[in-house]
Each structure stands twice: as C-alpha cells, then as structure tokens.
Amino acid sequence: MRGEAWRGNVRELKARAERFALGLDEPANQSAEIPALAGAALPDRLAAYEAHLIREALEKHEDNTAKAATSLGIPHRTLNEKIARYGLRMAAEKRSAP
C-alpha cells in the first residue's frame, strides 16, 4: 500500500486504510504473516491482528516489554495484560528455551 501512488480522494484513502488495518485489503506478501480468519467475527479478527502486532513488537525488541509497549504506543501494564490474555508470554518463553 505504501508504494502505490494514490489517485483517489481523502475519503477513499481513509476507507482503504481502514480495510488494510483490519486485514481486509492486505498485500499478498503480508497475508501469510497474519492469521487467516476468513468468516470469523470482527472481534476475533481484531484480537488475532492485535496479538500478531504484539508478537512482532516483542520479537523486534527481544521480549523487552517496556520497549515493545513504547513502540506500540500503549502503557506497559496494558501490554502485560494483553500478553497474558493472548498467551504470548508462553510463546516468548518457548523461543528462549533450549
């Protein structure tokens, strides 16, 4: 989406950005990264996308939750609650296990 010239109006751009954020209009190279939930309810799709973004931030910051929270623009406590909700703490621990 970033590499394309935009010829539409602002309203069309906003609609395209919203579809992209919800995973409804994603480029082919990202489709494998985000869990496929075709036909799932919107709250389930949003939760999967949020968990995906949190997992990416944790990997980028080598499981440093303070840095991940800052990069995501959310409070550290909120990030820890979401990590627990989505079971991401166990995923981080598995990566570091021998």
N, C-alpha and C positions, 0 to 999 in steps of 0.2 A: 504494500500500500504506500510506503514512503517513497518508493522510486517512481511512482506514476505522476504524470502531470495531471492536475485537476482542472477540468473544463466546466464543471458544474457550478451551481450556486452554493452559498453557505449552508442552506437548509439540507441540500443533498449531501454535502460533505459531512454534516453532523449525523445524518441518518447512516451514512456509510461507516463513520467512526463507531457509532453505537453497535451496529451489526458486527463490526470487526471485534469490538471489545467483548461481545457475547459469544464470539466464536461462530457466528452465523455466516461470516463472509471472510474467512481466513485464507491466506495464501496457501498454496499446495505444500510449500516447504515446512509450514508450521503444523499442518494437520496431524502429523504423526506424533508431535510432542504433547498435544492437548488430548486428554482422554475423550474418546468418541462416545457421546451420549445421545445419539440421534433418537428422537422420540421421547427423551426424558423431559420431565417437568423443568421449567425455568429455574426454580430454586436449586434443583440438583445440578443443573448445568453451571449455574453461578458458583456453587460450592466447589465443584470439580475444577473450575477455572481458577478460583481463589487458591485452592490447595496447590495447583500447578504453579502459580506465581510465587507462592510462599516457598515451595520446594526449590524453585530456581534461585530465589534470593538466598536461601540457606546454602545452597551449593556454591553460589558465587562468592559468598562471604565465609566459606569454610565453616558453616554451622555457628558462626558468631551471630547470636540472635539480636544483639544491640545494633550491629551494623545492618543486618537484614531489615530490622524494624525501621531504621532510619531511611534505608533505600526504598522501602515500601510506603513511607510516609504515614506510619501508624505507630501508636505508643508500644513500647516494649512489652508491657503487660498484655495488651490486646494480641500481639503476635504470639506470646506464650500460650494464651487461651486458644487461639486458632490452631497452633501446633498440636495441642492436646486434643482438640475437637476432631482434627483430621488424622490423628495418629501419625503425625510426621516425626515426632521425637524418636519413635522406634525405627523409622526409616533412616534417620541420621545415625543412630547408634549401630545399625546393621552395616552401614557403609564403613564405619571405623573399626568394626570387629575383624580380627584376623581370619 
